[in-house]
Amino acid sequence: MDAKLTLSMDSSVIASMKGYASENNSSISQIVESFFRNLLSSQSKNRKISPLVQELSGIIPNQSDDKDDYINYLEAKYE
C-alpha cells in the first residue's frame, strides 16, 4: 500500500533529480524508494554471525586442494 511522504531538499537537487528521473523513465518517488530499499537490504547483510555459526565455520574441509590437483591433471593431460 502506497503512502505519501514529504521531504525537504535544496531546490537545485530537486531540479537535478527531476531531470535524472525523466532521462531514466522513472519518478523521484521510485528513485527514493529504490534508494531506501537498497539501504535497508545492505544493513541486513551486515548482521553479526552467531557464536554457533562461528564455532561451526571451518568444519568442512577446503576443497581447493582437490580442484588444484584436478586442474594440474588436466593441464598435464592436454599438453
PDB file of N, CA, C and O in Angstrom, chain B, residues numbered from 101:
ATOM      1  N   MET B 101       0.849  -1.172   0.000  1.00  0.00           N
ATOM      2  CA  MET B 101       0.000   0.000   0.000  1.00  0.00           C
ATOM      3  C   MET B 101       0.893   1.234   0.000  1.00  0.00           C
ATOM      4  O   MET B 101       1.761   1.374   0.862  1.00  0.00           O
ATOM      5  N   ASP B 102       0.690   2.102  -0.935  1.00  0.00           N
ATOM      6  CA  ASP B 102       1.483   3.318  -1.032  1.00  0.00           C
ATOM      7  C   ASP B 102       1.001   4.351  -0.017  1.00  0.00           C
ATOM      8  O   ASP B 102      -0.193   4.462   0.262  1.00  0.00           O
ATOM      9  N   ALA B 103       1.949   5.099   0.525  1.00  0.00           N
ATOM     10  CA  ALA B 103       1.651   6.186   1.444  1.00  0.00           C
ATOM     11  C   ALA B 103       2.485   7.384   1.019  1.00  0.00           C
ATOM     12  O   ALA B 103       3.535   7.232   0.396  1.00  0.00           O
ATOM     13  N   LYS B 104       2.019   8.552   1.355  1.00  0.00           N
ATOM     14  CA  LYS B 104       2.727   9.780   0.979  1.00  0.00           C
ATOM     15  C   LYS B 104       3.779  10.116   2.017  1.00  0.00           C
ATOM     16  O   LYS B 104       3.614   9.855   3.209  1.00  0.00           O
ATOM     17  N   LEU B 105       4.878  10.711   1.528  1.00  0.00           N
ATOM     18  CA  LEU B 105       5.973  11.148   2.373  1.00  0.00           C
ATOM     19  C   LEU B 105       6.428  12.500   1.847  1.00  0.00           C
ATOM     20  O   LEU B 105       6.635  12.664   0.644  1.00  0.00           O
ATOM     21  N   THR B 106       6.583  13.459   2.735  1.00  0.00           N
ATOM     22  CA  THR B 106       7.042  14.784   2.337  1.00  0.00           C
ATOM     23  C   THR B 106       8.502  14.933   2.730  1.00  0.00           C
ATOM     24  O   THR B 106       8.871  14.706   3.883  1.00  0.00           O
ATOM     25  N   LEU B 107       9.332  15.318   1.763  1.00  0.00           N
ATOM     26  CA  LEU B 107      10.757  15.518   2.005  1.00  0.00           C
ATOM     27  C   LEU B 107      11.118  16.959   1.708  1.00  0.00           C
ATOM     28  O   LEU B 107      10.527  17.582   0.826  1.00  0.00           O
ATOM     29  N   SER B 108      12.076  17.486   2.433  1.00  0.00           N
ATOM     30  CA  SER B 108      12.585  18.838   2.165  1.00  0.00           C
ATOM     31  C   SER B 108      14.018  18.712   1.686  1.00  0.00           C
ATOM     32  O   SER B 108      14.852  18.075   2.329  1.00  0.00           O
ATOM     33  N   MET B 109      14.297  19.345   0.517  1.00  0.00           N
ATOM     34  CA  MET B 109      15.640  19.312  -0.059  1.00  0.00           C
ATOM     35  C   MET B 109      15.937  20.636  -0.714  1.00  0.00           C
ATOM     36  O   MET B 109      15.046  21.454  -0.945  1.00  0.00           O
ATOM     37  N   ASP B 110      17.203  20.831  -1.007  1.00  0.00           N
ATOM     38  CA  ASP B 110      17.630  22.002  -1.751  1.00  0.00           C
ATOM     39  C   ASP B 110      16.948  21.988  -3.121  1.00  0.00           C
ATOM     40  O   ASP B 110      16.852  20.940  -3.760  1.00  0.00           O
ATOM     41  N   SER B 111      16.484  23.134  -3.561  1.00  0.00           N
ATOM     42  CA  SER B 111      15.732  23.198  -4.822  1.00  0.00           C
ATOM     43  C   SER B 111      16.576  22.782  -6.027  1.00  0.00           C
ATOM     44  O   SER B 111      16.044  22.241  -6.996  1.00  0.00           O
ATOM     45  N   SER B 112      17.882  23.027  -5.976  1.00  0.00           N
ATOM     46  CA  SER B 112      18.726  22.618  -7.101  1.00  0.00           C
ATOM     47  C   SER B 112      18.842  21.089  -7.183  1.00  0.00           C
ATOM     48  O   SER B 112      18.935  20.521  -8.271  1.00  0.00           O
ATOM     49  N   VAL B 113      18.834  20.443  -6.028  1.00  0.00           N
ATOM     50  CA  VAL B 113      18.865  18.973  -6.012  1.00  0.00           C
ATOM     51  C   VAL B 113      17.569  18.427  -6.597  1.00  0.00           C
ATOM     52  O   VAL B 113      17.583  17.472  -7.372  1.00  0.00           O
ATOM     53  N   ILE B 114      16.460  19.032  -6.224  1.00  0.00           N
ATOM     54  CA  ILE B 114      15.162  18.584  -6.744  1.00  0.00           C
ATOM     55  C   ILE B 114      15.114  18.751  -8.253  1.00  0.00           C
ATOM     56  O   ILE B 114      14.667  17.848  -8.961  1.00  0.00           O
ATOM     57  N   ALA B 115      15.565  19.886  -8.751  1.00  0.00           N
ATOM     58  CA  ALA B 115      15.564  20.128 -10.201  1.00  0.00           C
ATOM     59  C   ALA B 115      16.447  19.106 -10.913  1.00  0.00           C
ATOM     60  O   ALA B 115      16.066  18.569 -11.952  1.00  0.00           O
ATOM     61  N   SER B 116      17.613  18.843 -10.360  1.00  0.00           N
ATOM     62  CA  SER B 116      18.511  17.862 -10.971  1.00  0.00           C
ATOM     63  C   SER B 116      17.892  16.466 -10.954  1.00  0.00           C
ATOM     64  O   SER B 116      17.992  15.731 -11.936  1.00  0.00           O
ATOM     65  N   MET B 117      17.263  16.104  -9.860  1.00  0.00           N
ATOM     66  CA  MET B 117      16.647  14.778  -9.756  1.00  0.00           C
ATOM     67  C   MET B 117      15.456  14.635 -10.697  1.00  0.00           C
ATOM     68  O   MET B 117      15.213  13.551 -11.228  1.00  0.00           O
ATOM     69  N   LYS B 118      14.713  15.717 -10.906  1.00  0.00           N
ATOM     70  CA  LYS B 118      13.610  15.658 -11.876  1.00  0.00           C
ATOM     71  C   LYS B 118      14.156  15.364 -13.268  1.00  0.00           C
ATOM     72  O   LYS B 118      13.582  14.559 -14.002  1.00  0.00           O
ATOM     73  N   GLY B 119      15.256  16.008 -13.633  1.00  0.00           N
ATOM     74  CA  GLY B 119      15.879  15.745 -14.927  1.00  0.00           C
ATOM     75  C   GLY B 119      16.397  14.325 -15.019  1.00  0.00           C
ATOM     76  O   GLY B 119      16.216  13.660 -16.039  1.00  0.00           O
ATOM     77  N   TYR B 120      17.047  13.851 -13.950  1.00  0.00           N
ATOM     78  CA  TYR B 120      17.579  12.485 -13.919  1.00  0.00           C
ATOM     79  C   TYR B 120      16.440  11.473 -14.047  1.00  0.00           C
ATOM     80  O   TYR B 120      16.537  10.512 -14.810  1.00  0.00           O
ATOM     81  N   ALA B 121      15.372  11.694 -13.301  1.00  0.00           N
ATOM     82  CA  ALA B 121      14.235  10.779 -13.336  1.00  0.00           C
ATOM     83  C   ALA B 121      13.622  10.740 -14.733  1.00  0.00           C
ATOM     84  O   ALA B 121      13.280   9.671 -15.241  1.00  0.00           O
ATOM     85  N   SER B 122      13.488  11.895 -15.339  1.00  0.00           N
ATOM     86  CA  SER B 122      12.915  11.972 -16.688  1.00  0.00           C
ATOM     87  C   SER B 122      13.784  11.221 -17.696  1.00  0.00           C
ATOM     88  O   SER B 122      13.269  10.483 -18.536  1.00  0.00           O
ATOM     89  N   GLU B 123      15.095  11.408 -17.613  1.00  0.00           N
ATOM     90  CA  GLU B 123      16.021  10.739 -18.535  1.00  0.00           C
ATOM     91  C   GLU B 123      15.994   9.222 -18.365  1.00  0.00           C
ATOM     92  O   GLU B 123      16.283   8.487 -19.309  1.00  0.00           O
ATOM     93  N   ASN B 124      15.649   8.752 -17.171  1.00  0.00           N
ATOM     94  CA  ASN B 124      15.659   7.326 -16.871  1.00  0.00           C
ATOM     95  C   ASN B 124      14.253   6.729 -16.797  1.00  0.00           C
ATOM     96  O   ASN B 124      14.052   5.647 -16.246  1.00  0.00           O
ATOM     97  N   ASN B 125      13.281   7.458 -17.365  1.00  0.00           N
ATOM     98  CA  ASN B 125      11.886   6.979 -17.382  1.00  0.00           C
ATOM     99  C   ASN B 125      11.437   6.508 -16.001  1.00  0.00           C
ATOM    100  O   ASN B 125      10.885   5.417 -15.857  1.00  0.00           O
ATOM    101  N   SER B 126      11.676   7.323 -15.009  1.00  0.00           N
ATOM    102  CA  SER B 126      11.352   6.994 -13.636  1.00  0.00           C
ATOM    103  C   SER B 126      10.747   8.224 -12.975  1.00  0.00           C
ATOM    104  O   SER B 126      10.542   9.254 -13.616  1.00  0.00           O
ATOM    105  N   SER B 127      10.471   8.101 -11.708  1.00  0.00           N
ATOM    106  CA  SER B 127       9.995   9.256 -10.933  1.00  0.00           C
ATOM    107  C   SER B 127      10.890   9.411  -9.721  1.00  0.00           C
ATOM    108  O   SER B 127      11.603   8.483  -9.339  1.00  0.00           O
ATOM    109  N   ILE B 128      10.851  10.579  -9.124  1.00  0.00           N
ATOM    110  CA  ILE B 128      11.641  10.804  -7.912  1.00  0.00           C
ATOM    111  C   ILE B 128      11.182   9.846  -6.821  1.00  0.00           C
ATOM    112  O   ILE B 128      12.003   9.336  -6.058  1.00  0.00           O
ATOM    113  N   SER B 129       9.904   9.604  -6.742  1.00  0.00           N
ATOM    114  CA  SER B 129       9.385   8.673  -5.731  1.00  0.00           C
ATOM    115  C   SER B 129       9.975   7.282  -5.922  1.00  0.00           C
ATOM    116  O   SER B 129      10.378   6.642  -4.951  1.00  0.00           O
ATOM    117  N   GLN B 130      10.029   6.811  -7.156  1.00  0.00           N
ATOM    118  CA  GLN B 130      10.595   5.480  -7.422  1.00  0.00           C
ATOM    119  C   GLN B 130      12.077   5.434  -7.075  1.00  0.00           C
ATOM    120  O   GLN B 130      12.563   4.441  -6.533  1.00  0.00           O
ATOM    121  N   ILE B 131      12.793   6.507  -7.387  1.00  0.00           N
ATOM    122  CA  ILE B 131      14.224   6.555  -7.087  1.00  0.00           C
ATOM    123  C   ILE B 131      14.459   6.556  -5.578  1.00  0.00           C
ATOM    124  O   ILE B 131      15.329   5.838  -5.085  1.00  0.00           O
ATOM    125  N   VAL B 132      13.691   7.354  -4.847  1.00  0.00           N
ATOM    126  CA  VAL B 132      13.840   7.414  -3.393  1.00  0.00           C
ATOM    127  C   VAL B 132      13.479   6.062  -2.774  1.00  0.00           C
ATOM    128  O   VAL B 132      14.176   5.585  -1.878  1.00  0.00           O
ATOM    129  N   GLU B 133      12.405   5.448  -3.243  1.00  0.00           N
ATOM    130  CA  GLU B 133      12.006   4.140  -2.714  1.00  0.00           C
ATOM    131  C   GLU B 133      13.098   3.101  -2.979  1.00  0.00           C
ATOM    132  O   GLU B 133      13.426   2.304  -2.100  1.00  0.00           O
ATOM    133  N   SER B 134      13.655   3.111  -4.181  1.00  0.00           N
ATOM    134  CA  SER B 134      14.731   2.184  -4.519  1.00  0.00           C
ATOM    135  C   SER B 134      15.949   2.412  -3.624  1.00  0.00           C
ATOM    136  O   SER B 134      16.569   1.458  -3.155  1.00  0.00           O
ATOM    137  N   PHE B 135      16.283   3.670  -3.394  1.00  0.00           N
ATOM    138  CA  PHE B 135      17.400   4.002  -2.507  1.00  0.00           C
ATOM    139  C   PHE B 135      17.165   3.447  -1.105  1.00  0.00           C
ATOM    140  O   PHE B 135      18.055   2.829  -0.521  1.00  0.00           O
ATOM    141  N   PHE B 136      15.961   3.668  -0.566  1.00  0.00           N
ATOM    142  CA  PHE B 136      15.668   3.182   0.782  1.00  0.00           C
ATOM    143  C   PHE B 136      15.701   1.663   0.839  1.00  0.00           C
ATOM    144  O   PHE B 136      16.209   1.092   1.804  1.00  0.00           O
ATOM    145  N   ARG B 137      15.162   0.995  -0.192  1.00  0.00           N
ATOM    146  CA  ARG B 137      15.195  -0.478  -0.220  1.00  0.00           C
ATOM    147  C   ARG B 137      16.636  -0.984  -0.230  1.00  0.00           C
ATOM    148  O   ARG B 137      16.970  -1.921   0.496  1.00  0.00           O
ATOM    149  N   ASN B 138      17.488  -0.371  -1.044  1.00  0.00           N
ATOM    150  CA  ASN B 138      18.890  -0.780  -1.091  1.00  0.00           C
ATOM    151  C   ASN B 138      19.594  -0.522   0.239  1.00  0.00           C
ATOM    152  O   ASN B 138      20.406  -1.331   0.688  1.00  0.00           O
ATOM    153  N   LEU B 139      19.283   0.582   0.848  1.00  0.00           N
ATOM    154  CA  LEU B 139      19.866   0.911   2.141  1.00  0.00           C
ATOM    155  C   LEU B 139      19.490  -0.134   3.186  1.00  0.00           C
ATOM    156  O   LEU B 139      20.337  -0.598   3.949  1.00  0.00           O
ATOM    157  N   LEU B 140      18.213  -0.497   3.210  1.00  0.00           N
ATOM    158  CA  LEU B 140      17.751  -1.482   4.178  1.00  0.00           C
ATOM    159  C   LEU B 140      18.326  -2.865   3.904  1.00  0.00           C
ATOM    160  O   LEU B 140      18.661  -3.585   4.844  1.00  0.00           O
ATOM    161  N   SER B 141      18.448  -3.254   2.635  1.00  0.00           N
ATOM    162  CA  SER B 141      18.991  -4.574   2.333  1.00  0.00           C
ATOM    163  C   SER B 141      20.474  -4.642   2.648  1.00  0.00           C
ATOM    164  O   SER B 141      20.959  -5.701   3.046  1.00  0.00           O
ATOM    165  N   SER B 142      21.214  -3.549   2.486  1.00  0.00           N
ATOM    166  CA  SER B 142      22.639  -3.563   2.822  1.00  0.00           C
ATOM    167  C   SER B 142      22.833  -3.652   4.330  1.00  0.00           C
ATOM    168  O   SER B 142      23.816  -4.227   4.796  1.00  0.00           O
ATOM    169  N   GLN B 143      21.907  -3.091   5.090  1.00  0.00           N
ATOM    170  CA  GLN B 143      22.001  -3.200   6.548  1.00  0.00           C
ATOM    171  C   GLN B 143      21.765  -4.637   6.981  1.00  0.00           C
ATOM    172  O   GLN B 143      22.402  -5.111   7.922  1.00  0.00           O
ATOM    173  N   SER B 144      20.856  -5.338   6.309  1.00  0.00           N
ATOM    174  CA  SER B 144      20.573  -6.718   6.697  1.00  0.00           C
ATOM    175  C   SER B 144      21.755  -7.621   6.380  1.00  0.00           C
ATOM    176  O   SER B 144      21.905  -8.671   7.006  1.00  0.00           O
ATOM    177  N   LYS B 145      22.604  -7.238   5.416  1.00  0.00           N
ATOM    178  CA  LYS B 145      23.786  -8.028   5.085  1.00  0.00           C
ATOM    179  C   LYS B 145      24.867  -7.882   6.141  1.00  0.00           C
ATOM    180  O   LYS B 145      25.765  -8.720   6.222  1.00  0.00           O
ATOM    181  N   ASN B 146      24.800  -6.838   6.945  1.00  0.00           N
ATOM    182  CA  ASN B 146      25.818  -6.582   7.960  1.00  0.00           C
ATOM    183  C   ASN B 146      25.459  -7.198   9.308  1.00  0.00           C
ATOM    184  O   ASN B 146      25.955  -6.756  10.344  1.00  0.00           O
ATOM    185  N   ARG B 147      24.610  -8.205   9.299  1.00  0.00           N
ATOM    186  CA  ARG B 147      24.225  -8.853  10.553  1.00  0.00           C
ATOM    187  C   ARG B 147      25.418  -9.567  11.158  1.00  0.00           C
ATOM    188  O   ARG B 147      26.302 -10.044  10.447  1.00  0.00           O
ATOM    189  N   LYS B 148      25.429  -9.632  12.463  1.00  0.00           N
ATOM    190  CA  LYS B 148      26.502 -10.324  13.152  1.00  0.00           C
ATOM    191  C   LYS B 148      26.298 -11.831  13.029  1.00  0.00           C
ATOM    192  O   LYS B 148      25.168 -12.318  12.997  1.00  0.00           O
ATOM    193  N   ILE B 149      27.400 -12.551  12.962  1.00  0.00           N
ATOM    194  CA  ILE B 149      27.354 -14.008  12.872  1.00  0.00           C
ATOM    195  C   ILE B 149      27.202 -14.554  14.280  1.00  0.00           C
ATOM    196  O   ILE B 149      27.911 -14.133  15.194  1.00  0.00           O
ATOM    197  N   SER B 150      26.283 -15.485  14.456  1.00  0.00           N
ATOM    198  CA  SER B 150      26.033 -16.041  15.780  1.00  0.00           C
ATOM    199  C   SER B 150      27.232 -16.871  16.240  1.00  0.00           C
ATOM    200  O   SER B 150      28.001 -17.361  15.413  1.00  0.00           O
ATOM    201  N   PRO B 151      27.393 -17.028  17.548  1.00  0.00           N
ATOM    202  CA  PRO B 151      28.514 -17.814  18.064  1.00  0.00           C
ATOM    203  C   PRO B 151      28.500 -19.261  17.551  1.00  0.00           C
ATOM    204  O   PRO B 151      29.558 -19.846  17.321  1.00  0.00           O
ATOM    205  N   LEU B 152      27.310 -19.834  17.372  1.00  0.00           N
ATOM    206  CA  LEU B 152      27.211 -21.207  16.873  1.00  0.00           C
ATOM    207  C   LEU B 152      27.760 -21.305  15.456  1.00  0.00           C
ATOM    208  O   LEU B 152      28.506 -22.232  15.140  1.00  0.00           O
ATOM    209  N   VAL B 153      27.394 -20.358  14.606  1.00  0.00           N
ATOM    210  CA  VAL B 153      27.888 -20.370  13.228  1.00  0.00           C
ATOM    211  C   VAL B 153      29.399 -20.157  13.217  1.00  0.00           C
ATOM    212  O   VAL B 153      30.102 -20.797  12.434  1.00  0.00           O
ATOM    213  N   GLN B 154      29.903 -19.284  14.058  1.00  0.00           N
ATOM    214  CA  GLN B 154      31.353 -19.078  14.144  1.00  0.00           C
ATOM    215  C   GLN B 154      32.057 -20.356  14.581  1.00  0.00           C
ATOM    216  O   GLN B 154      33.132 -20.685  14.079  1.00  0.00           O
ATOM    217  N   GLU B 155      31.443 -21.073  15.519  1.00  0.00           N
ATOM    218  CA  GLU B 155      32.032 -22.319  16.007  1.00  0.00           C
ATOM    219  C   GLU B 155      32.050 -23.383  14.917  1.00  0.00           C
ATOM    220  O   GLU B 155      32.999 -24.161  14.820  1.00  0.00           O
ATOM    221  N   LEU B 156      31.003 -23.419  14.098  1.00  0.00           N
ATOM    222  CA  LEU B 156      30.896 -24.438  13.057  1.00  0.00           C
ATOM    223  C   LEU B 156      31.714 -24.107  11.815  1.00  0.00           C
ATOM    224  O   LEU B 156      32.029 -25.000  11.030  1.00  0.00           O
ATOM    225  N   SER B 157      32.056 -22.856  11.629  1.00  0.00           N
ATOM    226  CA  SER B 157      32.794 -22.495  10.422  1.00  0.00           C
ATOM    227  C   SER B 157      34.168 -23.142  10.446  1.00  0.00           C
ATOM    228  O   SER B 157      34.852 -23.152  11.469  1.00  0.00           O
ATOM    229  N   GLY B 158      34.555 -23.680   9.299  1.00  0.00           N
ATOM    230  CA  GLY B 158      35.843 -24.340   9.185  1.00  0.00           C
ATOM    231  C   GLY B 158      35.782 -25.836   9.384  1.00  0.00           C
ATOM    232  O   GLY B 158      36.790 -26.518   9.200  1.00  0.00           O
ATOM    233  N   ILE B 159      34.618 -26.375   9.757  1.00  0.00           N
ATOM    234  CA  ILE B 159      34.491 -27.819   9.950  1.00  0.00           C
ATOM    235  C   ILE B 159      34.600 -28.551   8.618  1.00  0.00           C
ATOM    236  O   ILE B 159      35.245 -29.596   8.533  1.00  0.00           O
ATOM    237  N   ILE B 160      33.981 -28.014   7.593  1.00  0.00           N
ATOM    238  CA  ILE B 160      34.043 -28.638   6.272  1.00  0.00           C
ATOM    239  C   ILE B 160      35.394 -28.295   5.671  1.00  0.00           C
ATOM    240  O   ILE B 160      35.754 -27.122   5.571  1.00  0.00           O
ATOM    241  N   PRO B 161      36.144 -29.317   5.270  1.00  0.00           N
ATOM    242  CA  PRO B 161      37.486 -29.034   4.745  1.00  0.00           C
ATOM    243  C   PRO B 161      37.427 -28.265   3.432  1.00  0.00           C
ATOM    244  O   PRO B 161      36.477 -28.387   2.658  1.00  0.00           O
ATOM    245  N   ASN B 162      38.455 -27.482   3.205  1.00  0.00           N
ATOM    246  CA  ASN B 162      38.574 -26.700   1.983  1.00  0.00           C
ATOM    247  C   ASN B 162      38.870 -27.654   0.838  1.00  0.00           C
ATOM    248  O   ASN B 162      39.807 -28.449   0.914  1.00  0.00           O
ATOM    249  N   GLN B 163      38.080 -27.579  -0.218  1.00  0.00           N
ATOM    250  CA  GLN B 163      38.247 -28.492  -1.332  1.00  0.00           C
ATOM    251  C   GLN B 163      39.097 -27.894  -2.447  1.00  0.00           C
ATOM    252  O   GLN B 163      39.165 -28.456  -3.540  1.00  0.00           O
ATOM    253  N   SER B 164      39.737 -26.777  -2.186  1.00  0.00           N
ATOM    254  CA  SER B 164      40.537 -26.148  -3.224  1.00  0.00           C
ATOM    255  C   SER B 164      41.731 -27.017  -3.607  1.00  0.00           C
ATOM    256  O   SER B 164      42.196 -26.953  -4.745  1.00  0.00           O
ATOM    257  N   ASP B 165      42.242 -27.838  -2.667  1.00  0.00           N
ATOM    258  CA  ASP B 165      43.355 -28.734  -2.991  1.00  0.00           C
ATOM    259  C   ASP B 165      42.941 -29.735  -4.054  1.00  0.00           C
ATOM    260  O   ASP B 165      43.696 -29.999  -4.989  1.00  0.00           O
ATOM    261  N   ASP B 166      41.734 -30.297  -3.916  1.00  0.00           N
ATOM    262  CA  ASP B 166      41.233 -31.244  -4.913  1.00  0.00           C
ATOM    263  C   ASP B 166      41.081 -30.561  -6.268  1.00  0.00           C
ATOM    264  O   ASP B 166      41.398 -31.149  -7.302  1.00  0.00           O
ATOM    265  N   LYS B 167      40.604 -29.343  -6.262  1.00  0.00           N
ATOM    266  CA  LYS B 167      40.414 -28.599  -7.503  1.00  0.00           C
ATOM    267  C   LYS B 167      41.760 -28.324  -8.166  1.00  0.00           C
ATOM    268  O   LYS B 167      41.896 -28.468  -9.381  1.00  0.00           O
ATOM    269  N   ASP B 168      42.757 -27.927  -7.370  1.00  0.00           N
ATOM    270  CA  ASP B 168      44.088 -27.679  -7.910  1.00  0.00           C
ATOM    271  C   ASP B 168      44.684 -28.953  -8.504  1.00  0.00           C
ATOM    272  O   ASP B 168      45.305 -28.917  -9.566  1.00  0.00           O
ATOM    273  N   ASP B 169      44.492 -30.081  -7.814  1.00  0.00           N
ATOM    274  CA  ASP B 169      45.002 -31.351  -8.327  1.00  0.00           C
ATOM    275  C   ASP B 169      44.351 -31.691  -9.661  1.00  0.00           C
ATOM    276  O   ASP B 169      45.024 -32.149 -10.584  1.00  0.00           O
ATOM    277  N   TYR B 170      43.056 -31.471  -9.762  1.00  0.00           N
ATOM    278  CA  TYR B 170      42.338 -31.776 -10.998  1.00  0.00           C
ATOM    279  C   TYR B 170      42.793 -30.866 -12.139  1.00  0.00           C
ATOM    280  O   TYR B 170      42.959 -31.320 -13.271  1.00  0.00           O
ATOM    281  N   ILE B 171      42.992 -29.593 -11.841  1.00  0.00           N
ATOM    282  CA  ILE B 171      43.482 -28.657 -12.862  1.00  0.00           C
ATOM    283  C   ILE B 171      44.868 -29.081 -13.341  1.00  0.00           C
ATOM    284  O   ILE B 171      45.142 -29.072 -14.541  1.00  0.00           O
ATOM    285  N   ASN B 172      45.736 -29.451 -12.408  1.00  0.00           N
ATOM    286  CA  ASN B 172      47.067 -29.921 -12.788  1.00  0.00           C
ATOM    287  C   ASN B 172      46.983 -31.179 -13.648  1.00  0.00           C
ATOM    288  O   ASN B 172      47.727 -31.321 -14.618  1.00  0.00           O
ATOM    289  N   TYR B 173      46.090 -32.079 -13.298  1.00  0.00           N
ATOM    290  CA  TYR B 173      45.896 -33.302 -14.078  1.00  0.00           C
ATOM    291  C   TYR B 173      45.468 -32.962 -15.502  1.00  0.00           C
ATOM    292  O   TYR B 173      46.013 -33.510 -16.460  1.00  0.00           O
ATOM    293  N   LEU B 174      44.499 -32.063 -15.649  1.00  0.00           N
ATOM    294  CA  LEU B 174      44.009 -31.704 -16.976  1.00  0.00           C
ATOM    295  C   LEU B 174      45.092 -30.995 -17.797  1.00  0.00           C
ATOM    296  O   LEU B 174      45.238 -31.245 -18.993  1.00  0.00           O
ATOM    297  N   GLU B 175      45.840 -30.117 -17.147  1.00  0.00           N
ATOM    298  CA  GLU B 175      46.911 -29.420 -17.867  1.00  0.00           C
ATOM    299  C   GLU B 175      47.969 -30.400 -18.372  1.00  0.00           C
ATOM    300  O   GLU B 175      48.457 -30.266 -19.493  1.00  0.00           O
ATOM    301  N   ALA B 176      48.321 -31.384 -17.544  1.00  0.00           N
ATOM    302  CA  ALA B 176      49.303 -32.388 -17.950  1.00  0.00           C
ATOM    303  C   ALA B 176      48.742 -33.274 -19.067  1.00  0.00           C
ATOM    304  O   ALA B 176      49.462 -33.656 -19.989  1.00  0.00           O
ATOM    305  N   LYS B 177      47.479 -33.587 -18.974  1.00  0.00           N
ATOM    306  CA  LYS B 177      46.850 -34.473 -19.949  1.00  0.00           C
ATOM    307  C   LYS B 177      46.791 -33.838 -21.323  1.00  0.00           C
ATOM    308  O   LYS B 177      47.000 -34.523 -22.324  1.00  0.00           O
ATOM    309  N   TYR B 178      46.511 -32.544 -21.397  1.00  0.00           N
ATOM    310  CA  TYR B 178      46.274 -31.894 -22.681  1.00  0.00           C
ATOM    311  C   TYR B 178      47.459 -31.033 -23.154  1.00  0.00           C
ATOM    312  O   TYR B 178      47.278 -30.160 -24.003  1.00  0.00           O
ATOM    313  N   GLU B 179      48.647 -31.263 -22.624  1.00  0.00           N
ATOM    314  CA  GLU B 179      49.822 -30.528 -23.101  1.00  0.00           C
ATOM    315  C   GLU B 179      50.316 -31.078 -24.401  1.00  0.00           C
ATOM    316  O   GLU B 179      51.299 -30.579 -24.949  1.00  0.00           O
TER     317      GLU B 179
END
